[in-house]
Amino acid sequence: MIEKKYLKSKPVCKVKFALSKEQVANAKSIALVGEFNNWDTSATPMRKQKSGVFASTIDLAVDQTYQFRYLLDGNIWINDESADGYVSSQVSHEANCLISV
């Protein structure tokens, strides 16, 4: 699930990325990884909520499109079904998610 909240005071969109407990199975850690953090797997860890949902909110510049994916337990990559689109990855045979803000 992706929620976008545009700020009126500056050209920024607060984007909440969330994965349900069904989507993450028994994952112990999840990282939000993408162009917005230079694909750094340790830059944006997602926090586990009491409900079992993993979530993270980041600020993104508006009028931009970013590629991203989720990394579960440091070795399983998954995409978000609610992404704005998908594009072929330049480093693997899989697709990356797109978010446009």
Secondary structure, 3 states (H helix, E strand, C coil): CEEEEECCCCCEEEEEEEECHHHHCCCCCEEEEEHHHCCCCCCCECEECCCCCEEEEEEEECCCEEEEEEEECCCEEECCCCCCEEEECCCCCCEEEEEEC
